[in-house]
Amino acid sequence: MSRATKPTFVDVNSPALAINCPNCGLLTARFGQYCRNCGYSIWPSSRFASAAFQAWREVDPARRDCSRFDLEPPLRPEDQVVVVDFDRKAHELGIHMPPGSSYPIIICLGLFFMALAAVPFATPARLVLAVIGLAIFLFGVIGWVVVEDTRHFPGFEAASQGAHTEAMAAAPAAAQPTETRVEEVH
């Protein structure tokens, strides 16, 4: 490297790829010649910026994938996998996430047979399709509403009623709702 393009000082210990521009104060690439926001010259030339970047990158092997125009180091493949627990996140946000069920498909199948009963076939065929469709539809609704809800939420209604009654009994009389009368003065 020639002496003219060798940087006089580069803080190679700082892992930052972005700096605040001395002119505008906005975040810009540390080893870019100009600020991306205002065009202020951060380095005297592109060769100085490139030489400074090379010196910075040689210090740590983990920096080998970085570009001098990056604001953050690139993610390694093992860092790119993000696991999100959507059920926990929904619970934190107060969103009800029902468990998966196949009963809606059965309900749709029953609705399909009932819709076929509306097609102008012979009367006995229409009655048979309507009865079959209604039976499948009711099986799906009862399975979804009664069977699955009681299996996934056992005693939910009884527990919530008991907790509400206990909380109201334990609350002091001052906390009970009272009527307030507001009269208009003429």
N, C-alpha and C positions, 0 to 999 in steps of 0.2 A: 504494500500500500504506500503510495507516495505521501510525502510529508504534507502536501497541500490539502489532501482530502482526508487526512487522519483527524478525527475529532480530538480536541484538546481535553475535554472532560465529558464523560458519560456516566451517569449513576447506574451501573450495571446491577447493583443490588436491589433496586426497586423493581418489583415485578409488574408494575403498571404499564399498560399499553396506551392508556389515554391520559391526557393532562387537561387542565383548564387553560384555555388560551390566555396569554398575558394581556391581550388587547380587549377581547370581548368577554372573557370569563366563561365561555361555553366549552363543553367537553369536545375535544378533538383528538385525532391520532397523534401519539407522542413522536413518532418518527416520520410523519409526513412533512414535506417541506413547508406547506402552507396550512393555515387553519381552514378547516372545511366550512366554517361559518362566516368568517369575515375576510379571509384571504391574507391575514397577517403572516409574514414570513417567520416561521419558527426556527428554521435552519437557514444558513446562508446559501446553500445550494442542495440539490438533490443528492449529490455525491456525499456531502457531509452527513445528511440524514441517513443514507444507506450505510455508510461506514459506521455510524453510531449504532444503527440497528444490528449490524453484523457483530459488533463488539458486545452488545447487550445479549444477543442470542447465543453466542459462544459460551457464555458463563454457565448456563443451565441447560442440560439436554432436554428438559421438559418444554423448552421454548422453541424447539426445532420446527414445529408446525405453524408457528405464528407468522403472520404477514405484517409488514411495517405499517400497513393501513388499517389494521384491526384495532378495535376499541377494547376488546376483551379477548383473552386467549381462546382458541377454538376448543370445543368440548371433545374429550376422548370418547371413543365408541361406548365404553362402559359407563361414562357419565351421561350419555344421551338418553338412556332408558329412564323414563319417568313413570313411576307407578303411582296412580291416583286411586285412592279408595273412595269411589263415588258415593257409596252408601254412608260412610262416615261423614263425608262433606255435606251430603244432603241432610243428614241428621243435625249437623251443626247449624245449617241454615234453616232448619225447621221445615224441611220438605219431606212429605210422606212418600217413601219409595216402597210400593207393594212388592211382595216376593213374586217371582216368576210363576206363571200358571199356564196350563194348556186349555183350561176351560173356555176362554174366549174363542178359541178355534171351534170348539164343540158348539158353542152358542151360534157362531156364524154358519156352521153346517146346518143347524136346525132352522135358522132363518132362510137358508138356501132352499131347503125342502118346502118350507111354507111359501116361499116366493114361487116355486114350481107349481104349487097348488093353485096359484092365481092364473096360470096359463090355461087357456080354454081346451082342456082335455075332456074326456068323458067324466061324468059326475063321480062314479065310484073311484076312478084313479085320482081325481082331485081330493076326494075325502081321505083316501089312504095317504097321499102325500102330505096333506095338512096334519093328520094325526101323527104320522111319523115325525114330521118337522116339529110339531108342538112337543112331542115326547123328548126329542133330542134337545130342543131349546130349553125345556124345563130341567132336564138332567144337567145341562151346562150351568144354568143359573143357580140351581140348588147346590151343585158341587162347588161353584166359585164362591157364592155368598155364604153358604152355611158351613160346608165341610172345610174348605181351606181357611176361612177366617177364624173358625173356632180352633183349628189346628195351629195356625200361626200366632194367634192372639188369644190364648186360653184365659178365660176369666177377665178379659179386658174391661168389659162393661161393668161387671160387679166390683172390680177393684177400683175403678175410677169413681163409681157412685159412693163407695165406702169412704174413699179419701176425701171426696167433696163434703160429705156429711160431717166427718170428723173435723175438717178444717173450719167449717162454719160453726160448729159447736165450741171449738177452742178459741175462736176469735172473740175479742172483748166486745161489749155492747156498743162502745163508741165507734168501732170499725164497721158495724152493721149499717147498711144503707138506710138513710132516713129521707123523708120527704122534705123538700124545701119549698116554701110558698113565696112566690114573688108577686107583688101587687103593683099595679100601675098607678102612679100618682098623677092626677090632673091638675 
